[in-house]
Amino acid sequence: MAPNFERLLKVLNLEQPDRVPLYEHLVDSAIMEDILGRPAPALHEGSRDSKKSYMRYLVDFFQGMGFDYVPIEVGMKLFRINTEMSYRNEPLGRTSRSWVDNSRSTIANLEEFEEYPWPEPEAAVDYELLEVARDVLPDNMKLVAGVGGGVQEHVLWLVGLRQLSIELHREPAFVKRLFDKIGSLISSIDKVIAAMDHVGALKSGDDMGYKTATLLSPKVLREHAFPWQKRIADIAHMNGKPFILHSCGNLHEIIDDLIDIVGINAWHSFQDVILPVSEAKKKYGGRVALLGGVDVDVLTRASVSETIEYTWTILKNCMPGGGYALGTGNSVTNYIRIENYKAMIDTGKKYGKYS
């Protein structure tokens, strides 16, 4: 089936397309390599040809699976020392994982903020990786793109949750400076991305919650994060494009702010243990597009037949009226069962037709 970005665009505008499109925030490289049967081309900084080969690889995967777009994020070049690594052999060949070490900080105070080697917006990301996509995207296929990591995430990544909690009381001026610096940097980059004609929608991944609440208090988020998230959403809208927010965790206390004040057009990342996407459809379906929702735990543990039944139930609950795209609740991790991922997609193609 030929890609058609207008199909996803209708969903993002709360309209009903001809069929339910697919949506993913990201797909683990090991999954793509297993399905395509070949490794992803290596990316070499300064090599336009290597970037073009990599983008062709992404197109091969997402077009082949039936997507109408290619999701991609460009990482900011921000030096960090507060990371932890683990090493073990995992399914599909992955041998290491990294995460934030919240007991340490890369930037712990205002003095270190001033000394940090902040990049200028024009050198903070690899814009060329997005630019070369213009040459390889099929007709009617676009990018859904943005900066890797959101405003709150980058602050937490640099400072760590424990230290940031201390500084919110000890040196609030430092916290404000940091949010403003990160927010300004991301919004400057997103201005360039949103203006690209082959970018169909702007996205941001900013995980603000955990199982029962937000990581930072709603008051702190409203004061420091939401103004910058709104500015990023406004940049998308000024370019005539929707803004998609991916945020893990329990957003119950802030979702109204995100819809009504920040101005998100679509909400991605759902867990059944927090808020099943079918329930989100009942509560918010008339106000914001809902993307994904097939719980990663189901894709990891269930049988194929259970996955098909589960996916069909989500379609039955979320399709009416449009404004819904099918996909995982979080992302296509390397530990899900590939046969379940394929079953989810096949179920969407079989039962996700409106006409």
N, C-alpha and C positions, 0 to 999 in steps of 0.2 A: 504494500500500500504506500503510495507516494506521500511524503510529509506535507503537512499543511498547517503552518503556524497559526492561521486564523482560527483553527479548531481550539487550540489552547487559549488564544486571546479571548474567544467568546466565554470560556469558563472564567477567566480572570475578570471579565466584565459582568459576571453573574448571569450569563446567558446560556442557552442550550445549544450545543453544537450538534452535528450529525451523529457523533458517537462520543463516548467518554474518552478523552485523551489520556496518555500516560504522563506521569510526573515523578521525577526523582530529584532530590537535592544534589546527590552525588552517588556514584557507583564505584565501589572499591576496584582498584586496578586489577586485582587478582581475579575478580569475577569476569571482567571484560576479557582478560587474557584467556581464561578457561573457555568462555563461550566462543570467542573468535578463533581460538586455537593458535594464537601467536602472541608474543610479548609486545607491549607498547614500545614504540620507538623512543630512544633516549632523547631527552631534551638537552641541547647545548646552548648555553647563554651566548648570544651574539650570532647564532646560526639560524637564519631565517628558514632555511630548508628543513632543519630538524623540527622546528616549530610547525611548519606546514605539514610535515609527515605525521606529527603527533595529532594535529587537528583532523587530518584525514582518518586517522585511527579512531578518534572519537566519533566522527561522522559515521564510519563503518558500523560501529557498535550501536549507536542510538538510532540511526536510520534502520538498521537491520532488525532491531527489536520493536520498531513501530512507533518511535517517538517523533514528535513534530518539531523538536528543538534539541540543542545540545547544551547541557548545563556545564558551566565552567566558572571557577573563581580564580582570581589572581592573588597570590600571596604577597603581603607587604614585607619589605625587607627591614624587619625590626629585630635587632640582635637581642637574644635572651639567654640567661644563664640558669634560670630557675626551672629546669626541666628534668624529668626522671625518665629513664629508659628501662624496659624489661626485655629479656631475650628468651625466646622459646620457639620451637617449631610448631606452627599452627596449620590448619587446613589451607590448602592452595598455596603453600610455600612461604607465607609471611613468617618472619623470624624476629621482629621487634615491634614494640609499641612505645610511644612517648606520651607524657602528660605533664601538666603543670605541677611543680613541687611547691605546694602552698606553704611550706615552712621557710622558703627563701624568696627573695625578691630580686629582680633585675633593677628595678627602680623602687626605692623604699622611702624616699623623702624628696623635698623640693630641691635640695642641692644636687642629688643624683639626677633629678629631672633635667636640671640645667646643663649637666655635663653629658647627658645621653646624646649619642650621635644621630639625631633625628634626620631622616632623609627628606629631601624636597619632594613634593608630589609628583613631579615629572620623572623622578628617578626611583620612586618608592615601589613600583610594580613593573612587570614586563608587559607593557601595552602591546608590543609586537605579537605576542601570543594570541591576543584577541584580533588584531588587525589581519593576520594571515588567514583567519577563518573566513573572511570575505571571499577569498579565492577558492575555497574548497566546499563551502556549504551548497547543497543542492537547492534548486529553486524552491521557494516557499518554506524553507527551513531556516530558523534563526537561532541565535544564542540567547540563553537566559544567563546573564552574567553579573558579576559584582566582585567586590573585594572579599578575599577569604578571611572570615572572622568579622564580627560586629564591634560596635563601639564598646559595649560593656565587656565583651569577651577579651578584647585586646588590653583593656585596663586590668582585668583580672589576670591575664597571662603575664603581664609585666610586673605587677605588684604582688599578686597572690591574694587569695581571699582573706587569710588571717591578717596580713599586714594592712590591707585596704580597710578592713573593719576597724583596726586601731586608728588609722590615719583619718577616717571619717570623723572621729571625735578629737584627735590630737591636732591635726593640721588640715582642716577642711579646704583651705585655700590650695593646698597641694593636690587634693583630689579633684577639685574643679579644674585646675590647670591641666591635669592629665586627661580628664574627659574631653576638655575643649581641644587639646592638641590632637588626640586620636580622632575625635569627631571631625575636626577641620581637615585632617589628612584624608580620612576616608571619603568625606563629601567632595573634596577636590578631585580625588581619583574617579569617583563615580560620575562627576560631571563629564569627564572625558568618555567614560564607558557608555553612559546613557545617550550620548550624542552620536554614537556609531550606528549607522543605518541598519546594520545586520544584527544588532542587539534588539530583541523584541520585547524584553522585560528586564528590569533591574531586580536583583535579589540580594538579600543579606542574611547570613547565618549568625544569629546572636543568641546563644543559649542562656536564657535568663532564669530558668527554674530547675528544681529537682522534683522529687516525687510529690511532696506535699505543699510546697510554697516556692516563692522566688528566692534566688540566691542572695540578692540585695533587697532591702525593703522597698515596697512600692514608692514610698516617699523619696528615697534616694534615686530610684530609677526615674521618677517624674522630674526630679530636679536636674539630674545630670545626663541621663541617657536619652530620654524621650525627645528633648529638643533637637538632638543631633539625628536621631532616627527619623524624626519628622522632616528635617532638612534633606535627608537622603531621599525620603519618599517624595518630597516636593520636586527634587531634581528629576526623578523619574517622570512625574506627572507633567512637568514643564516641557519634557521631551515627548509627551504624548504616549508614555509607556506605563504599564502597571508596575507596582512595587510588591514583591513577594517577601514575606518574612518567614524564615525558618527559625524556630526557637523551641528547644527541648524543655520539658519540665512543666510544672503546674503554673499556668498563667491566669488562673481564675480571677485573681485580684487586679490584674492589669489588662485583660483582654479588651475591655471597653475603651481604655485609653489608647490601646494600639489601633483599634478600628476607628474610633471617633476623633482622636487627637493626632496620633502619628500619621494615620491615613493609609494603613496597609490595605492592599487590594486582595491579598491572598495569605492564608495562614497554613503553614506546613509544620509537621512533626506532632504526631499523636501516639499516645500509649493507652492501651485499654485500661491499665491500672490507674491512670489519671483521668482521661476523658476519651472514651471511644469516639472515633470520627462520626459514627452514626448519631451519637448524642450531640456532638458539636453541630451537626447538620440541623437538628431540631432547634437548637438554641440560637445559632448564629448564621444559618444558611442564607438568610435574606440580606445579611449585612456584609459578608466577606466570603470570598471563594475558599473552599476547603480542598486541600491537596493531600493525597496519600491516605494514610490511616491503616493500612494492612500491617498489623503489629509484627515487629521484627521477631518477637518471641515465638509467634505462631509460625513464621517462615523458618525459624530455626528448629523447632521441636515437632511440629505437626506432620502428619502424613500428607501425601499429595491430595488424596480425596478430601481430607479435612480442610486443606488449604483452599481447594476449589469451592467447597461449601461455604467457608468463611468469607471468601472474596465475593461470592455471589450475594451473600447477605448484605455486605457493605454496599455493593452496587444497587441492590434493591432499595436500600434505605437512603442512599446519597444521590442517586441519579435524578429523582424527580425535580423538575424546575431548572436543571443545569447547575452551573457553579461548582462542579466537582470534577477532579481528575484523579485517576487511580494510580496508586503506587504504595511503596512501603511507608510505614509510620515514621521512619527516621531517615534511613539511607540503606543502600544495598551493601551490607557489610560482608566481609570475606568469610564469615562463619555461618551464614544462612545456607540452607540446602538449595542448591541451584535448581533442582527439579521443582522445588516449591516456588521459587521466583518465576520460573518459566510457566508454571501452572497458573500463577496469579495473572501474568500477562495474557496468557491464552484465554483465561476466563473473562478478562476484560474485553478482549476482541470478540468473543463469542456472544456475551450477554450485554455488552455496553453500548448497543446501538439504539438510537432514538427513532430511526426511521429506516 
